Amino acid sequence: MDLVAGIDAGTQSLKVVVYDPAGRRLIASASAPLDLTSDADGSREQRPADWIVALHACFAAVDPKIRSRIAALAVSGQQHGFVPLDAAGEVLAPAKLWCDTSTSAECVQIMDAVGGAARTIALAGNPVLTGYTASKLPWTKAHRPEAYARLASILLPHDYLNFVLTGQRFCEYGDASGTGWLDVRTRTWSAELLRATDPERDLGACLPRIAAPEEVFDIDPSTAAALGLPATVKVAVGGGDNMMAAIGTGCVAPGRLTVSLGTSGTLFAYSDTPVVDPDGAWAAFCSSTGGWLPLICTMNCTVVTEQVADAFGFSTRYGDGHLRATAPGADGLVMLPFLNGERTPDLPLGKGLMAGLDTTNMTPAHFYRAAMEGATYTLKYGYDAFLRAGMRFERIVLTGGGSNSAQWRQMVADVFGLPVDVPIQPEGAAFGAALQALWALGRARGDAATIADITDRHVAVDPLQSAQPDPARVAAYAAVYARYLRHLDAITPLYRG
């Protein structure tokens, strides 16, 4: 029986999973770490060559007999990054990533050029937020003029990996909607926003064509040989990590909500129609399956708990013990966890803040709880925007590294007041990419199954990891969340200038 593979190129690592559709189980997985270059101006960059080294290392770690049975694969990649290529396909500069906040001024410049944030939303469905691809172009023009002058192709991280795998330059609607240039209502590039980004050149000529969700491509024979894969492997279009996580968690039909606890935090819901907020309270993205994916993104999630654990010299593996040793509210300690600036709420120049310190709560356990609570409250702040728009949900599907924590699963159930389920497959984005590859391969072979049919068959939850909200803790967290909002209101003017 054919196997399918999913590749997830994230901020901290690149992962490969191999899925057996007949046995409905992962039969191989591998991971390789990635370095991140940070600068005081908010720059966050990686070398695309490192992604390729990690890709080769991961496939080399998979049994050759398993590799020989792979029939299709797809790539999930961190959204919003900018990989500049010249006409020959060579990378011109390090990739600026989603968490890069050095381009906040450029966001304002682009939006001002078309008449402000409201006009930008009218044109594309989204404002140009810090981290989006669009703002990275004028920054590159100013700071790396030689690279910008030779620019021939604008690729996102997952587009670049597809280029390496197939030799072809293409993108897809889901990831493309995070650039700031795609009109998500019509699924076409906004010529006005492209001109606003650079009125002196035709950036549209640098953009790859947009592939349909079910398209497949032939793998480049030399790349297949180098990875130890059959030359007959098909490459599906893939997508942004959030779009692939939506597939991997079954969020491909209306009424379903996924929350991802990764380096960044996200929550998203599928829709059959565009869901645009006139104030830009959420990202009005397209899905990678033909629909739309309204999404809330926070820039600080597991990165915060990991930083606190590192500061106090313990592993996050022991973090649940600190949660059990403390009560909701961390005895008055409140963290606004904006270590990387923040997108939700929109505070790109924000910084982390600890409030409420006293002689009883200045302990590692209290700091760790405050970090986890702060990351969760920031997601709740975004979720409240969904509720104000009339969206309603009955359950949460939780994914990402933070979902491995029993205490964090329970905290999400209690803070949101909803039952929490966790899929059996822990790598939501990589698994989602594998399922997209399975769907696209089937369509190429004449199978009429929808992506919802595929996820209904292959996405299952682990009942042992489910969590139900506890009424007493729900009430306790509601009071603490209100305190968090008061602190947020107090510091917002400071970080917005």
N, C-alpha and C positions, 0 to 999 in steps of 0.2 A: 504494500500500500504506500502511496506517495506521502511524503512528509512536507511540512511547510515550516519556514523559519521567520522569526521576527527579530529585527535589529532595533535597539533603542539607544540612540546617541544622546545622552543627557549631559548635565553640567559636570557631574562628578565622575561618571564612568560611562563606558559603552558596554551594552549587554547584548547577547545573542541567545535566543531560546529556539528550540526545535520542538514542534508539536506533532503528535501522531493523531490525526483526526479519527482514525478507526478505533483506536484505544482510548481516545479522549484524555490524553495525558501528555505532559511535557516529558520528553525522553532525553533531553540534553539542555544544558545552559552553561554559559560562560560569561565572565565579566572582566573588564580591564579598566584600571583607574585612568582618569584624565586630569592633567594639571590645569589650573586656572591662574591667569596672570591678572593681578589687581593693582590699581594705581589710586593715589590719593584723590584724583579728580573724579573718581567713580567709574573709571574704565574697568571693564571685565572682559577679558579676551582669551581665546584659545587658538592654537595652531591647527588648522584643518589636517595637516599631515599627521598629527597625533591621533586624530580619529581613524585614519586609515591604518596606522600601526596597530591601534587597539582592535580594529575590525579583523585584521589578519590574525592577531593573537587569539581572539575569541574563537574564530573558526578552526584554528590550529588545535585548540583545546577540545574540540568535538571529535568523537570517534570517526575515522574515515568511512567506516561502513554506514554510519548515520548520515554523514555528509553526502554520500553517493545516492541516497534515496530522496534528497530534497528536490522537490519539483517547482516550488515557488517561494518567494520571500518578499518582504516589504520592510521599509525603513520608517521608524518613528524618530523624530528629531526635535530637539529643543527649539521652540518657536522664536521668531523675531530676529535671529542672528543674521549677520551680513557677511557673506563670503564673496569677495570681489575677484573675478577672473578676467584675464586678458583674452585676446582673440584666439590664442593657442590653447586656452583652457588651464593656464597656470595661475595659481593663487597669488594675488598681488600684495596681500597684507594679512595680518592676523584677523580672525573673525571676531567682530564685536558681538556680544551675546545679549540675551534677553534681560539680564540683570545689570547691564551697563547703564549707569545713570549720568554719564559724562555729556550726554546730548540733550539735556532737558531744555536748554536755551533754543536749540534747533527745532524742537517740537513747537515752541511758541512761534518761532519765525515762520514755519510752514503754515501753521493755522492762521496767523495774522495775514499772510499773503493771500488767503482766500476769503478773509472777512471774519475770522475768529472761530472758536470751538463749535458754536452752533452751526455755522455754515459748513464746517468740516464734516460734522455729523450728517448734515443734509446731503452732502456729496457722497459720502462713503458709508455712513452708518456708524462710524466710530470717530472719536477725536484721535489725534496723533499723540499717543502717550509715550512717556519716557520708556525706552526699551524697544519700542516698535522699530522696524527696519528703516522706515522713511527718514527718521532723524539722523541716522548714521551716515547718510549720503553727504549732506552738507558738512558734517563734521569731518568726514574723510577728505572732502574737497579742500577744507581749510588746513587740516593737519597732515595729510598725506597726499599732497597735490600730484606727485609723480604717479602714484598708484591710481588716483582718480582719472588722470589724463589717459591712462592706458585701459581704463575699465571698459570691458566689452559685455560682461554678463553679471547680473545681480542674482545670486543664488542664496537661498536659505540653507541652514545646515543639512536638513534632510534632502534638499535638492542636490546639494553637492555630493552627498553619498550616493544618490541615484546616478549622478553624472559619472562618478567613478565606476559604479557597477555596470552601467549601460553604455557610456560614452555619449549619452543624449542629455540635452538641457531641457528640462520640463519642470513644472510645478503643479500643484493641485489646489482646489478651491479653499480647503480648510486652512492650510498653512499660509496660503497667499493672503487670506483675509486678516492676518496679523501683521501685514507689512505697513498698513496705514494707507495704502493706495487702492485697494480693491473696494469697489462699491458692492457691498454684500447683498444688496437687494437685487441687483441685475447680474451679479457675478462677472463684472467687467472692470478693467482698470479705469481709474478716474484720470482722464487726461489733465484736468484742472489741478489736481493734487500733485501729479507728476511735474507739471510746469512750476507749481509753487515750490517744490523741492529744489529744482534747478531750472530756472527760466532760460538758461544759456545752452542747454543741450537736450536732446530727445532721450530721456531716460526710458521711455517705453521701448526703444530699440534694444535696450539692455535686458529687458525682462524675458524670461522663457515663456513658451506657450503653456497654457493651462490644460492639463490632461483631465479627461473624464474619470470619475471615481472608479470605474470598473476596468480601465485600460491596463494592459500588461505590455511589458517590453522584454526583449531578449537580453540576456546577460552578455556582457562583452566576453568573448572567448578567453582572452588572456587573463582577465580578472577572475573568471571562473576557475581557470587552471591554478592561479595563484592561491585561491581560497580553498582549493580541493573540492569544488562543486561541479556537478555535471554541466556540460556546455548547453544543455537544453533547459536550464532553469529559467523561469519567467520571473520578472521583477514587477510587482504591482506598484501603484503610484505612491503608497505610503501616506504620510502626513505629519502634522505637528504632534508632539507628544500628548497634548490634551485630546486631540481628535482620535488618536489611536487608543488612548485610555478609555475614551467613550465606547469604542468598539469592545475593548477588553473587559469592560464592566457591564455590557449590555445596554448602555445608554444610547440606543438607536431608535427609540420610539418615544412619543410624548408622555409626560408625567413621570419620567425617571430622573433622579438626581444623583450625580456622582460627586464625591468630595475626595480630592487627592491630597494626601499629606506627604509631599516631597520636599525638596530643597525650597521650592516655592509651594504655596498652597493654591489649589484651584477648586471651584465648584462649578458644575455645568449641567445643563439640561438640554435634551433634544427637542427640536421643534420642526414641524413641517413647513413653517413659514418664517420669514425674517422677523426677529424680535429686537427691535431697535429702541433704545431709550434716548429721548431727545436731550437729556442731560448727561448722557454717557456714563450712567451709573454702572454699566457692565459692558463687556466686550461683545459686540454683536457679530460673532464669527459665523462662518459657514462650517458645516460638518464636512468630513471626508467621505460621506456616504450619500450625498445628494440632498441633504437638508441643511438645517442651521443649528448652531450650538451656542446659545447665549452663555457667557462665561464670566465668572468673577475670578480674578487672579490677585493673590497677595504675594509679595516678593520675599517674605520671611516666614518660613515654617520650620522644617526639621533643621535648617541651618541654625536656628536660634537655640534649640535644645542641645544641638551638638556643640555650639560655642560655649554654652554654660557648662556642659559636662567637661569639655576640655579645660575651661578655666579653673574648675575645681578638681581636676585630675581623676575623673572617673569615666567609665564607659557608659554610653546610653543604654547598653544592655542591662544595666542596673538601675536605670531611671525609674522603672515602675515601683521599685522599693521606696524611692523618695516620694513618689505620689501617694503610696499607701501610708506613709508616715506623716502626711500633712493633710489638712482639710481644704475643701473648696474655698478659694479666696486667699490661700497662702497667708492666713493671719494678717491680712491687710496689705500684703505686698502686691503691687501692680506693675506689670511690665508692658510698655508699648514697644513691641519688638522690631522696630524699623531699622535694623542693622544695615540693610542694603538700600535705604530709602524705601518708599512704599508706593504701590500703584493703587491699592484699595485699602484705605482711603488714598486719594491722589496727593501724595506728599513725596515727590521724588527727592527732595532735599532733606527729608526727615531723618532723624537719628533715633537710636534706641534710648529708652528712658525707664529708670526704676523709680517708683514712688512708694511711699508708705513704709520706708525702712524704720525699724526700731530694734530694741535689744533682743526681742524674742524671735524675729523672723529673718535675721541676717545669718542664714545657714544655707549650705548647699542644697538641702532638700527644698527649702522655700524658694530659692532662686530657680531651681529646676521646674517646680510646679508653676511659678509665675511665668516662666518662659513658655511652657506648654499652654497655659491658660491664655496668655497674650496672643499666641499664634492662632488659637482656636477662636478667640473673640474677634480677631480681625476677619476671619472667615465668616463668622456670624454677622458681622457688620455688612458684608457683601450679600449674604443670604437675605438679610432684611430688605435689601433693595428688590430682590426677586419677589418677596411677599408683597411689597408695596405695589408692584406691578400686576398683582393678581395671580401670580403663579402659586400653585399648591402642590405639595408632595406628601406622600405617605411614608416613605422610607428613604434612607440614605444608603448608597453603596459606597463603601470606603476602600480606597486603594492608596498606593504609595508606601514608602518605607515606614512612615509613622503608624500605619495600620497594623504593624506587627506588635504594637504595644497594647496590651489588654486595657491598661489604664487610660490610654488615649482614646481607644474605641469607646469606652464607657463615658469619658468626658464629652465626646462628640454627641453621643446619645442624650446626655443630660443637658448640655448647653443648647442643642437644637430642639430638644424635646421630641425626637423621632427615633424609631428603631434603626439600628445600624446592622447592615450585612457586609460581609467581606468575601469576595470571590476566592475560590479555591486556588486559582492561579494568582500568585502575588505580584507578578510583573505585569501590571495592567497595560502599559504602553507597548511593551515588547510582545505580549500575548495578543493585544489588539492588532498589531501589525501582522502577526502570523495569521489571525483570522481574516484580515482583509486580503492577504495573499490567497488564502483558501477560497474566499468568495470570488475574487477576480479570476483565479484559475478555473473554478467551476463555470463561471460565465463564459470564459474563453472556450470551454469544452461543450457549451450548450446547456448547462444547468441553469434553470430559471430561478433557483433559490434566491431570496432577498437576503440582505445583510441581517435583517431581523431574524429570519429563519436560521441563519448561521449562528448568531449569538444565542438564540433560544436553545439550540442543540448543544452548544459547547461552553457557555458561561454558566458556571454553577457556584453557589455560595457554600461556605463552610459553616454549618450550624453551630459548631463549637466556638466560633469567633463572633457570633452575633451578640448584640448588646441591646437591652431594653432600657428606656429612660426610667430612672428612679425618681418618683415624685418629690421626695425630700431634697435630693440633690438638684433637681430641676429648679426648685424654688431658690435654693442657695446660690446656684450659679446665676440666676436671673438678677439677683441683687448685686452680685459681684460684677456682672457684665455692665450693669447700669453705672457702677463706679468707674469701670474702664472707659465708658463713653464720656463721663464727666472729665476724666483726665485727657482724653483725646480732644474734646472741645477746647480745653484750656491750652493745649500746646499747638493746636493747628495754626493759629495766627502767627506763632513764633516761627514755624517751619515754612510757612507760606510767605514770610516777609511782610 
